[in-house]
Amino acid sequence: MNKKLLMLIGSGVIIICIIIAMKFMKGVKTIEEALGIPSKNSAKIIAEDKTPKGSVVFSYSKEKDSLYTSFIRKSLFGYEELYSGVAGDITEASEKLKLSYNYFPAIKQSSLPIYFGIMGEDKIKEVKVKEAESKDGWKSAKIIEAEGKRIWIIYMEGFKGSKFNIVGISESGEEIVSITDNISPRKAEDKPIKSPYK
């Protein structure tokens, strides 16, 4: 009886190892594969902002004038996309608005939520975000120079609420643009949701 049990357990372990090995071999080995590039309308990766939980990857399609933004995580089986979005006509929009902005909600196994966008006004040298109804101070966004585009990004950990003020500031401290955005019904402190791609 013990020999049969050991053989059964051993066979089960071997089958599990074979399944894991097959899945690993089929895994997505590059960020480009995870994003579906080059099939994604001739988009090209222009920037990657690495975090302890993965990377925010920005891809640009000159043909469509679109910015594709994705959160990519590397697992044992390769890269996987946990969340993404696209903004079209970004050159015109960022020039007209002076500062474009998008919000990604909290997703499990990621560094989200984030605010990010394109700086369309050359005079803007800094972007700051603050909770609209809070007395807490402004938090500065990270600026990423990416092949002729200036991307701003801020990780929303510690932020609360649904209403936020976003400002673009010149080198001399002059406020060039001020935006109030409302992400309702979401809140920055919402519990992370499961990736829609899993």
N, CA, C and O of each residue as an XYZ file, in Angstrom:
792
protein
N       0.826     -1.196      0.000
C       0.000      0.000      0.000
C       0.870      1.260      0.000
O       0.560      2.224     -0.700
N       1.956      1.258      0.779
C       2.848      2.411      0.836
C       3.529      2.660     -0.506
O       3.725      3.813     -0.892
N       3.898      1.576     -1.234
C       4.542      1.734     -2.531
C       3.587      2.387     -3.533
O       3.993      3.256     -4.304
N       2.318      1.968     -3.520
C       1.333      2.552     -4.432
C       1.129      4.031     -4.134
O       1.037      4.848     -5.050
N       1.060      4.370     -2.865
C       0.871      5.762     -2.460
C       2.078      6.609     -2.885
O       1.916      7.716     -3.399
N       3.271      6.085     -2.668
C       4.480      6.800     -3.073
C       4.552      6.974     -4.585
O       4.953      8.030     -5.074
N       4.164      5.941     -5.324
C       4.158      6.028     -6.787
C       3.134      7.059     -7.254
O       3.398      7.812     -8.191
N       1.986      7.097     -6.618
C       0.935      8.045     -6.972
C       1.391      9.477     -6.693
O       1.206     10.367     -7.523
N       1.984      9.690     -5.528
C       2.498     11.023     -5.175
C       3.624     11.407     -6.124
O       3.654     12.534     -6.618
N       4.542     10.499     -6.386
C       5.653     10.771     -7.313
C       5.157     11.115     -8.706
O       5.670     12.038     -9.338
N       4.166     10.381     -9.189
C       3.588     10.663    -10.510
C       2.940     12.039    -10.529
O       3.072     12.776    -11.506
N       2.247     12.386     -9.461
C       1.599     13.704     -9.370
C       2.620     14.823     -9.409
O       2.416     15.824    -10.096
N       3.720     14.668     -8.676
C       4.778     15.681     -8.660
C       5.390     15.834    -10.053
O       5.647     16.951    -10.502
N       5.620     14.724    -10.728
C       6.194     14.769    -12.083
C       5.250     15.492    -13.039
O       5.696     16.314    -13.839
N       3.970     15.201    -12.969
C       2.981     15.856    -13.841
C       2.951     17.359    -13.578
O       2.923     18.152    -14.519
N       2.955     17.748    -12.323
C       2.949     19.173    -11.975
C       4.207     19.853    -12.512
O       4.131     20.950    -13.065
N       5.360     19.209    -12.354
C       6.621     19.775    -12.871
C       6.575     19.922    -14.385
O       7.063     20.919    -14.917
N       6.002     18.956    -15.088
C       5.895     19.033    -16.549
C       4.995     20.195    -16.958
O       5.315     20.927    -17.894
N       3.881     20.367    -16.267
C       2.949     21.465    -16.567
C       3.631     22.813    -16.337
O       3.522     23.714    -17.169
N       4.328     22.955    -15.222
C       5.039     24.209    -14.922
C       6.107     24.470    -15.975
O       6.232     25.597    -16.454
N       6.875     23.458    -16.344
C       7.926     23.624    -17.354
C       7.337     24.034    -18.703
O       7.902     24.884    -19.391
N       6.197     23.432    -19.088
C       5.552     23.784    -20.360
C       5.053     25.225    -20.324
O       5.195     25.962    -21.299
N       4.480     25.614    -19.218
C       3.982     26.982    -19.104
C       5.142     27.966    -19.142
O       5.040     29.016    -19.777
N       6.244     27.643    -18.470
C       7.416     28.515    -18.459
C       7.992     28.662    -19.869
O       8.385     29.759    -20.266
N       8.043     27.583    -20.613
C       8.591     27.617    -21.959
C       7.711     28.445    -22.889
O       8.214     29.055    -23.832
N       6.411     28.472    -22.635
C       5.490     29.239    -23.464
C       5.384     30.681    -23.009
O       4.717     31.479    -23.668
N       6.024     31.043    -21.897
C       5.904     32.375    -21.312
C       6.362     33.481    -22.249
O       7.140     33.259    -23.177
N       5.864     34.661    -21.981
C       6.220     35.845    -22.758
C       7.585     36.306    -22.271
O       7.757     36.636    -21.098
N       8.550     36.327    -23.177
C       9.934     36.561    -22.773
C      10.377     38.025    -22.843
O      11.417     38.377    -22.286
N       9.603     38.888    -23.521
C       9.979     40.297    -23.611
C       8.776     41.186    -23.313
O       7.625     40.760    -23.405
N       9.072     42.420    -22.956
C       8.012     43.397    -22.720
C       7.248     43.650    -24.018
O       6.025     43.787    -24.009
N       7.975     43.712    -25.134
C       7.333     43.939    -26.430
C       6.303     42.857    -26.729
O       5.213     43.162    -27.214
N       6.633     41.594    -26.447
C       5.677     40.500    -26.654
C       4.454     40.676    -25.758
O       3.324     40.478    -26.203
N       4.675     41.045    -24.501
C       3.555     41.233    -23.570
C       2.620     42.332    -24.040
O       1.410     42.265    -23.819
N       3.185     43.353    -24.695
C       2.387     44.477    -25.180
C       1.805     44.245    -26.568
O       0.957     45.016    -27.017
N       2.247     43.195    -27.253
C       1.770     42.945    -28.606
C       2.439     43.836    -29.638
O       1.872     44.071    -30.705
N       3.618     44.329    -29.347
C       4.373     45.160    -30.287
C       5.192     44.207    -31.161
O       5.803     43.301    -30.594
N       5.258     44.329    -32.461
C       4.913     45.496    -33.259
C       3.475     45.527    -33.761
O       3.114     46.466    -34.470
N       2.653     44.567    -33.436
C       1.297     44.553    -33.987
C       0.423     45.700    -33.492
O      -0.628     45.955    -34.080
N       0.824     46.399    -32.429
C       0.009     47.460    -31.845
C       0.191     48.764    -32.619
O       0.800     49.709    -32.119
N      -0.339     48.810    -33.834
C      -0.334     50.025    -34.652
C       1.035     50.679    -34.756
O       1.149     51.897    -34.627
N       2.057     49.901    -34.984
C       3.428     50.378    -35.147
C       3.924     51.198    -33.956
O       4.735     52.108    -34.123
N       3.444     50.880    -32.772
C       3.894     51.572    -31.560
C       5.307     51.124    -31.214
O       5.719     50.003    -31.511
N       6.037     52.040    -30.575
C       7.411     51.774    -30.166
C       7.544     52.185    -28.710
O       7.054     53.245    -28.319
N       8.198     51.365    -27.909
C       8.423     51.715    -26.504
C       9.346     52.927    -26.451
O      10.429     52.925    -27.035
N       8.895     53.974    -25.734
C       9.717     55.187    -25.623
C      10.233     55.403    -24.203
O      11.198     56.141    -24.003
N       9.596     54.763    -23.206
C      10.070     54.925    -21.826
C       9.542     53.798    -20.958
O       8.482     53.225    -21.212
N      10.317     53.501    -19.927
C       9.921     52.502    -18.926
C      10.288     53.060    -17.556
O      11.432     53.449    -17.320
N       9.309     53.096    -16.658
C       9.566     53.542    -15.291
C       9.454     52.316    -14.382
O       8.361     51.820    -14.106
N      10.612     51.846    -13.930
C      10.651     50.613    -13.132
C      10.269     50.889    -11.686
O      10.641     51.914    -11.115
N       9.519     49.953    -11.100
C       9.131     50.000     -9.698
C       9.442     48.636     -9.092
O       9.740     47.697     -9.830
N       9.382     48.501     -7.770
C       9.640     47.193     -7.169
C       8.638     46.109     -7.602
O       8.937     44.919     -7.499
N       7.468     46.508     -8.079
C       6.440     45.524     -8.454
C       6.314     45.324     -9.957
O       5.500     44.516    -10.403
N       7.102     46.041    -10.742
C       6.998     45.943    -12.197
C       7.365     47.264    -12.835
O       8.107     48.056    -12.254
N       6.843     47.507    -14.036
C       7.189     48.722    -14.769
C       5.964     49.352    -15.414
O       5.056     48.666    -15.884
N       5.968     50.686    -15.422
C       5.008     51.416    -16.239
C       5.736     51.654    -17.560
O       6.807     52.260    -17.593
N       5.143     51.171    -18.639
C       5.775     51.241    -19.953
C       4.950     52.159    -20.845
O       3.735     52.004    -20.976
N       5.641     53.121    -21.458
C       5.004     54.070    -22.369
C       5.437     53.736    -23.789
O       6.632     53.654    -24.076
N       4.467     53.545    -24.673
C       4.735     53.285    -26.087
C       4.032     54.357    -26.902
O       2.952     54.825    -26.541
N       4.659     54.736    -28.003
C       4.090     55.798    -28.828
C       3.953     55.322    -30.265
O       4.861     54.702    -30.817
N       2.808     55.619    -30.859
C       2.589     55.357    -32.273
C       2.521     56.694    -32.983
O       1.560     57.445    -32.815
N       3.537     56.994    -33.774
C       3.565     58.248    -34.524
C       2.433     58.255    -35.547
O       1.789     59.279    -35.777
N       2.207     57.110    -36.147
C       1.149     56.956    -37.153
C      -0.230     57.344    -36.610
O      -1.012     57.996    -37.301
N      -0.522     56.940    -35.371
C      -1.819     57.229    -34.745
C      -1.753     58.392    -33.759
O      -2.778     58.794    -33.209
N      -0.566     58.932    -33.533
C      -0.328     59.963    -32.519
C      -0.969     59.542    -31.189
O      -1.704     60.303    -30.560
N      -0.663     58.299    -30.787
C      -1.261     57.716    -29.592
C      -0.198     57.287    -28.590
O       0.858     56.773    -28.959
N      -0.500     57.508    -27.320
C       0.364     57.060    -26.234
C      -0.293     55.860    -25.571
O      -1.387     55.964    -25.015
N       0.387     54.719    -25.634
C      -0.081     53.497    -24.977
C       0.666     53.400    -23.653
O       1.894     53.491    -23.621
N      -0.063     53.218    -22.575
C       0.549     53.118    -21.254
C       0.120     51.795    -20.639
O      -1.065     51.460    -20.640
N       1.078     51.046    -20.117
C       0.794     49.721    -19.572
C       1.585     49.487    -18.296
O       2.689     50.006    -18.128
N       1.003     48.695    -17.395
C       1.772     48.214    -16.249
C       2.117     46.764    -16.540
O       1.234     45.929    -16.739
N       3.419     46.473    -16.563
C       3.938     45.147    -16.886
C       4.639     44.573    -15.662
O       5.388     45.268    -14.975
N       4.385     43.306    -15.403
C       5.025     42.624    -14.272
C       5.734     41.389    -14.801
O       5.218     40.687    -15.671
N       6.925     41.131    -14.267
C       7.639     39.919    -14.645
C       7.384     38.864    -13.577
O       7.601     39.098    -12.388
N       6.926     37.710    -14.016
C       6.670     36.605    -13.095
C       7.584     35.441    -13.467
O       8.422     35.554    -14.363
N       7.416     34.366    -12.792
C       8.188     33.156    -13.063
C       7.992     32.698    -14.511
O       8.891     32.093    -15.096
N       6.829     32.981    -15.086
C       6.496     32.505    -16.431
C       6.707     33.545    -17.525
O       6.301     33.329    -18.667
N       7.332     34.664    -17.195
C       7.582     35.698    -18.192
C       6.858     36.985    -17.849
O       6.382     37.162    -16.727
N       6.776     37.879    -18.815
C       6.130     39.169    -18.603
C       4.626     39.052    -18.797
O       4.142     38.279    -19.623
N       3.895     39.849    -18.004
C       2.447     39.907    -18.186
C       1.964     41.340    -18.010
O       2.448     42.080    -17.153
N       1.012     41.706    -18.832
C       0.419     43.031    -18.761
C      -0.754     42.967    -17.788
O      -1.668     42.161    -17.957
N      -0.719     43.841    -16.749
C      -1.781     43.839    -15.747
C      -2.846     44.899    -16.013
O      -4.007     44.728    -15.641
N      -2.444     45.994    -16.660
C      -3.401     47.069    -16.929
C      -2.835     47.947    -18.031
O      -1.619     48.097    -18.146
N      -3.715     48.528    -18.843
C      -3.235     49.416    -19.901
C      -4.333     50.364    -20.349
O      -5.512     50.186    -20.045
N      -3.903     51.362    -21.073
C      -4.832     52.327    -21.645
C      -4.147     53.052    -22.787
O      -2.930     52.966    -22.953
N      -4.938     53.764    -23.570
C      -4.399     54.496    -24.707
C      -5.034     55.882    -24.762
O      -6.222     56.048    -24.487
N      -4.234     56.856    -25.117
C      -4.720     58.218    -25.330
C      -4.358     58.598    -26.759
O      -3.191     58.535    -27.145
N      -5.348     58.990    -27.537
C      -5.128     59.348    -28.929
C      -4.946     60.851    -29.111
O      -5.263     61.640    -28.220
N      -4.437     61.230    -30.264
C      -4.194     62.633    -30.610
C      -3.463     63.370    -29.493
O      -3.836     64.486    -29.129
N      -2.427     62.744    -28.954
C      -1.790     63.320    -27.764
C      -1.024     64.606    -28.034
O      -0.920     65.460    -27.154
N      -0.490     64.753    -29.230
C       0.249     65.990    -29.521
C      -0.700     67.171    -29.488
O      -0.444     68.166    -28.810
N      -1.802     67.058    -30.226
C      -2.788     68.146    -30.252
C      -3.389     68.383    -28.870
O      -3.504     69.525    -28.426
N      -3.770     67.309    -28.196
C      -4.397     67.447    -26.874
C      -3.452     68.083    -25.863
O      -3.855     68.978    -25.120
N      -2.199     67.632    -25.824
C      -1.271     68.178    -24.829
C      -0.895     69.628    -25.154
O      -0.667     70.422    -24.241
N      -0.828     69.977    -26.430
C      -0.544     71.369    -26.794
C      -1.734     72.271    -26.458
O      -1.553     73.385    -25.966
N      -2.944     71.789    -26.725
C      -4.151     72.575    -26.450
C      -4.385     72.738    -24.942
O      -4.687     73.830    -24.462
N      -4.240     71.636    -24.215
C      -4.475     71.665    -22.765
C      -3.235     72.101    -21.980
O      -3.332     72.433    -20.799
N      -2.085     72.101    -22.627
C      -0.776     72.389    -22.042
C      -0.257     71.237    -21.194
O       0.950     71.096    -20.992
N      -1.181     70.412    -20.697
C      -0.810     69.299    -19.825
C      -1.923     68.256    -19.919
O      -3.050     68.506    -19.490
N      -1.608     67.084    -20.481
C      -2.628     66.035    -20.521
C      -2.536     65.232    -19.229
O      -1.510     65.255    -18.549
N      -3.611     64.523    -18.894
C      -3.601     63.743    -17.659
C      -4.515     62.529    -17.785
O      -5.570     62.578    -18.417
N      -4.071     61.440    -17.161
C      -4.818     60.186    -17.118
C      -4.623     59.575    -15.740
O      -3.643     59.860    -15.052
N      -5.556     58.742    -15.353
C      -5.499     58.059    -14.064
C      -5.656     56.566    -14.289
O      -6.528     56.141    -15.046
N      -4.819     55.767    -13.639
C      -4.972     54.314    -13.605
C      -5.288     53.925    -12.168
O      -4.611     54.388    -11.249
N      -6.301     53.086    -11.946
C      -6.678     52.676    -10.587
C      -5.699     51.660     -9.992
O      -4.811     51.146    -10.673
N      -5.889     51.394     -8.716
C      -5.063     50.394     -8.019
C      -5.395     49.001     -8.554
O      -6.560     48.607     -8.611
N      -4.364     48.269     -8.941
C      -4.496     46.911     -9.466
C      -3.610     46.006     -8.616
O      -2.471     46.358     -8.309
N      -4.132     44.848     -8.241
C      -3.351     43.895     -7.442
C      -2.037     43.569     -8.147
O      -1.981     43.500     -9.375
N      -0.997     43.370     -7.371
C       0.345     42.993     -7.822
C       1.009     44.082     -8.666
O       1.895     43.787     -9.467
N       0.586     45.344     -8.492
C       1.176     46.442     -9.262
C       1.484     47.624     -8.350
O       1.148     47.616     -7.166
N       2.129     48.640     -8.921
C       2.435     49.874     -8.194
C       1.367     50.944     -8.431
O       1.541     52.096     -8.035
N       0.287     50.568     -9.065
C      -0.809     51.498     -9.319
C      -1.594     51.710     -8.034
O      -1.623     50.816     -7.188
N      -2.240     52.877     -7.859
C      -2.703     53.851     -8.835
C      -1.642     54.890     -9.187
O      -0.699     55.140     -8.437
N      -1.844     55.488    -10.377
C      -0.963     56.554    -10.848
C      -1.772     57.619    -11.580
O      -2.862     57.363    -12.093
N      -1.210     58.807    -11.611
C      -1.614     59.866    -12.543
C      -0.423     60.049    -13.466
O       0.722     59.916    -13.035
N      -0.681     60.352    -14.731
C       0.397     60.581    -15.680
C      -0.150     61.362    -16.869
O      -1.363     61.487    -17.039
N       0.743     61.875    -17.673
C       0.315     62.591    -18.866
C       1.499     63.133    -19.630
O       2.654     62.812    -19.349
N       1.180     63.968    -20.609
C       2.185     64.584    -21.473
C       2.220     66.081    -21.183
O       1.179     66.724    -21.049
N       3.410     66.613    -21.090
C       3.591     68.053    -20.921
C       3.686     68.659    -22.318
O       4.659     68.417    -23.031
N       2.678     69.449    -22.718
C       2.627     69.998    -24.066
C       3.117     71.422    -24.169
O       3.256     71.945    -25.274
N       3.376     72.049    -23.065
C       3.851     73.440    -23.027
C       5.310     73.439    -22.590
O       5.643     72.937    -21.516
N       6.180     74.004    -23.431
C       7.625     74.010    -23.138
C       7.969     74.733    -21.844
O       8.949     74.385    -21.185
N       7.184     75.728    -21.472
C       7.469     76.503    -20.264
C       7.274     75.678    -18.989
O       7.845     76.001    -17.947
N       6.472     74.617    -19.069
C       6.222     73.788    -17.882
C       7.464     72.945    -17.596
O       7.911     72.162    -18.434
N       8.004     73.125    -16.400
C       9.203     72.391    -15.991
C       8.915     71.436    -14.833
O       9.723     70.556    -14.535
N       7.758     71.611    -14.179
C       7.408     70.774    -13.025
C       5.901     70.568    -13.009
O       5.135     71.464    -13.365
N       5.481     69.366    -12.589
C       4.066     69.049    -12.418
C       3.874     68.616    -10.977
O       4.639     67.809    -10.449
N       2.831     69.170    -10.339
C       2.524     68.808     -8.956
C       1.062     68.389     -8.854
O       0.203     68.860     -9.599
N       0.806     67.483     -7.901
C      -0.545     66.973     -7.668
C      -0.841     67.061     -6.185
O       0.037     66.864     -5.345
N      -2.109     67.364     -5.875
C      -2.535     67.426     -4.472
C      -3.996     67.047     -4.385
O      -4.770     67.255     -5.320
N      -4.362     66.481     -3.236
C      -5.770     66.199     -2.967
C      -6.491     67.540     -2.894
O      -6.068     68.428     -2.153
N      -7.574     67.698     -3.651
C      -8.250     68.995     -3.751
C      -8.785     69.485     -2.415
O      -8.760     70.684     -2.140
N      -9.263     68.584     -1.593
C      -9.896     68.998     -0.340
C      -9.022     68.739      0.880
O      -9.523     68.617      1.998
N      -7.727     68.655      0.660
C      -6.795     68.378      1.747
C      -5.923     69.589      2.006
O      -5.664     70.394      1.111
N      -5.482     69.702      3.231
C      -4.552     70.777      3.584
C      -3.108     70.315      3.409
O      -2.170     71.098      3.564
N      -2.944     69.028      3.083
C      -1.596     68.512      2.829
C      -1.012     69.202      1.614
O      -1.740     69.698      0.754
N       0.296     69.229      1.551
C       0.983     69.935      0.474
C       0.980     69.204     -0.856
O       0.469     68.092     -0.989
N       1.565     69.869     -1.825
C       1.696     69.341     -3.171
C       2.781     68.278     -3.229
O       3.766     68.353     -2.494
N       2.609     67.289     -4.100
C       3.637     66.279     -4.338
C       4.078     66.399     -5.790
O       3.252     66.500     -6.697
N       5.383     66.387     -5.995
C       5.944     66.560     -7.339
C       5.941     65.257     -8.123
O       6.219     64.182     -7.591
N       5.621     65.387     -9.390
C       5.641     64.245    -10.304
C       7.052     64.046    -10.845
O       7.854     64.980    -10.881
N       7.337     62.846    -11.255
C       8.599     62.529    -11.924
C       8.431     62.915    -13.395
O       7.385     62.656    -13.990
N       9.450     63.528    -13.973
C       9.424     63.919    -15.385
C      10.338     62.965    -16.156
O      11.490     62.750    -15.778
N       9.812     62.402    -17.230
C      10.571     61.464    -18.063
C      10.691     62.057    -19.466
O       9.687     62.300    -20.134
N      11.924     62.285    -19.902
C      12.175     62.739    -21.278
C      12.190     61.489    -22.153
O      12.985     60.576    -21.930
N      11.305     61.456    -23.151
C      11.150     60.236    -23.945
C      10.971     60.556    -25.420
O       9.854     60.795    -25.879
N      12.059     60.560    -26.152
C      12.034     60.726    -27.609
C      11.152     61.883    -28.059
O      10.244     61.709    -28.872
N      11.431     63.059    -27.521
C      10.704     64.251    -27.916
C       9.417     64.493    -27.144
O       8.771     65.523    -27.336
N       9.038     63.580    -26.290
C       7.847     63.733    -25.441
C       8.319     63.909    -24.010
O       9.296     63.290    -23.589
N       7.628     64.750    -23.267
C       7.909     64.882    -21.833
C       6.715     64.308    -21.082
O       5.616     64.864    -21.100
N       6.959     63.187    -20.426
C       5.907     62.472    -19.701
C       6.062     62.778    -18.218
O       7.174     62.789    -17.689
N       4.937     63.025    -17.552
C       4.977     63.177    -16.091
C       4.211     62.003    -15.490
O       3.238     61.520    -16.069
N       4.666     61.547    -14.313
C       4.022     60.419    -13.644
C       4.155     60.599    -12.137
O       5.198     61.013    -11.633
N       3.087     60.282    -11.439
C       3.119     60.313     -9.975
C       2.383     59.086     -9.456
O       1.265     58.784     -9.874
N       3.036     58.392     -8.537
C       2.423     57.227     -7.896
C       1.560     57.734     -6.751
O       2.004     58.557     -5.951
N       0.322     57.241     -6.671
C      -0.695     57.813     -5.792
C      -0.746     57.176     -4.396
O      -1.692     57.412     -3.645
N       0.243     56.388     -4.054
C       0.269     55.793     -2.712
C       0.241     56.912     -1.666
O       1.035     57.851     -1.728
N      -0.673     56.801     -0.717
C      -0.804     57.803      0.335
C      -1.835     58.876      0.024
O      -2.243     59.619      0.916
N      -2.261     58.967     -1.234
C      -3.307     59.923     -1.595
C      -4.669     59.364     -1.190
O      -4.862     58.150     -1.118
N      -5.613     60.274     -0.928
C      -6.979     59.862     -0.583
C      -7.971     60.725     -1.347
O      -7.663     61.844     -1.760
N      -9.162     60.182     -1.525
C     -10.232     60.941     -2.152
C     -10.348     60.720     -3.644
O      -9.665     59.877     -4.226
N     -11.243     61.511     -4.256
C     -11.538     61.397     -5.683
C     -11.203     62.653     -6.476
O     -11.108     62.612     -7.703
N     -11.028     63.759     -5.780
C     -10.832     65.037     -6.457
C      -9.390     65.509     -6.250
O      -8.892     65.562     -5.126
N      -8.728     65.852     -7.374
C      -7.320     66.221     -7.312
C      -7.047     67.471     -8.130
O      -7.666     67.707     -9.167
N      -6.105     68.265     -7.638
C      -5.605     69.427     -8.362
C      -4.261     69.050     -8.973
O      -3.413     68.437     -8.324
N      -4.090     69.428    -10.231
C      -2.847     69.166    -10.959
C      -2.386     70.504    -11.521
O      -3.165     71.210    -12.161
N      -1.123     70.858    -11.286
C      -0.610     72.122    -11.817
C       0.689     71.890    -12.583
O       1.499     71.025    -12.249
N       0.849     72.702    -13.626
C       2.093     72.755    -14.377
C       2.775     74.066    -14.051
O       2.165     75.128    -14.165
N       4.033     74.005    -13.645
C       4.745     75.173    -13.124
C       5.990     75.446    -13.964
O       6.682     74.524    -14.397
N       6.261     76.737    -14.184
C       7.446     77.141    -14.951
C       8.694     77.060    -14.063
O       8.610     76.803    -12.862
N       9.828     77.282    -14.679
C      11.101     77.261    -13.951
C      11.139     78.340    -12.869
O      11.758     78.152    -11.822
N      10.476     79.471    -13.123
C      10.458     80.574    -12.152
C       9.379     80.410    -11.080
O       9.250     81.252    -10.191
N       8.598     79.313    -11.165
C       7.562     79.064    -10.157
C       6.177     79.558    -10.553
O       5.233     79.461     -9.769
N       6.052     80.085    -11.766
C       4.761     80.577    -12.253
C       3.862     79.389    -12.611
O       4.300     78.430    -13.246
N       2.590     79.476    -12.186
C       1.617     78.440    -12.521
C       1.148     78.665    -13.958
O       0.504     79.671    -14.255
N       1.472     77.728    -14.843
C       1.130     77.840    -16.257
C      -0.269     77.281    -16.520
O      -1.031     77.845    -17.305
N      -0.597     76.182    -15.866
C      -1.898     75.542    -16.045
C      -2.335     74.914    -14.731
O      -1.517     74.394    -13.973
N      -3.632     74.969    -14.476
C      -4.210     74.354    -13.273
C      -5.429     73.549    -13.688
O      -6.309     74.044    -14.392
N      -5.469     72.301    -13.242
C      -6.541     71.378    -13.611
C      -7.116     70.771    -12.339
O      -6.373     70.431    -11.418
N      -8.431     70.636    -12.288
C      -9.072     69.882    -11.220
C      -9.714     68.664    -11.870
O     -10.504     68.796    -12.804
N      -9.374     67.486    -11.376
C      -9.903     66.244    -11.943
C     -10.626     65.464    -10.855
O     -10.260     65.507     -9.681
N     -11.662     64.753    -11.279
C     -12.446     63.940    -10.352
C     -12.491     62.516    -10.893
O     -13.020     62.281    -11.979
N     -11.944     61.573    -10.147
C     -11.885     60.180    -10.582
C     -13.073     59.370    -10.059
O     -13.094     58.146    -10.182
N     -14.056     60.052     -9.479
C     -15.240     59.399     -8.916
C     -15.901     58.509     -9.980
O     -15.970     58.919    -11.139
N     -16.375     57.339     -9.641
C     -16.662     56.829     -8.307
C     -15.456     56.194     -7.611
O     -15.573     55.710     -6.485
N     -14.303     56.195     -8.277
C     -13.101     55.647     -7.649
C     -12.542     56.625     -6.628
O     -12.845     57.818     -6.639
N     -11.712     56.073     -5.741
C     -10.951     56.872     -4.778
C      -9.521     56.355     -4.821
O      -9.292     55.167     -5.050
N      -8.573     57.232     -4.603
C      -7.163     56.846     -4.661
C      -6.837     55.745     -3.663
O      -5.965     54.913     -3.915
N      -7.540     55.738     -2.522
C      -7.245     54.744     -1.484
C      -8.022     53.441     -1.648
O      -7.921     52.562     -0.792
N      -8.797     53.291     -2.727
C      -9.548     52.052     -2.955
C      -8.617     50.839     -2.895
O      -7.442     50.918     -3.253
N      -9.174     49.717     -2.434
C      -8.404     48.477     -2.428
C      -8.099     48.095     -3.869
O      -8.926     48.291     -4.759
N      -6.916     47.553     -4.092
C      -6.573     47.124     -5.468
C      -7.550     46.073     -5.989
O      -7.964     45.167     -5.266
N      -7.903     46.222     -7.261
C      -8.785     45.261     -7.900
C      -7.950     44.272     -8.705
O      -6.777     44.520     -8.983
N      -8.555     43.168     -9.070
C      -7.871     42.158     -9.866
C      -7.672     42.692    -11.290
O      -8.529     43.397    -11.823
N      -6.553     42.353    -11.883
C      -6.273     42.772    -13.256
C      -7.371     42.272    -14.182
O      -7.762     41.108    -14.093
N      -7.883     43.129    -15.077
C      -8.902     42.675    -16.015
C      -8.346     41.699    -17.052
O      -9.116     41.081    -17.787
N      -7.018     41.550    -17.121
C      -6.401     40.661    -18.095
C      -6.095     39.265    -17.558
O      -5.538     38.429    -18.270
N      -6.458     39.018    -16.312
C      -6.169     37.699    -15.718
C      -7.414     36.856    -15.666
O      -7.370     35.717    -15.200
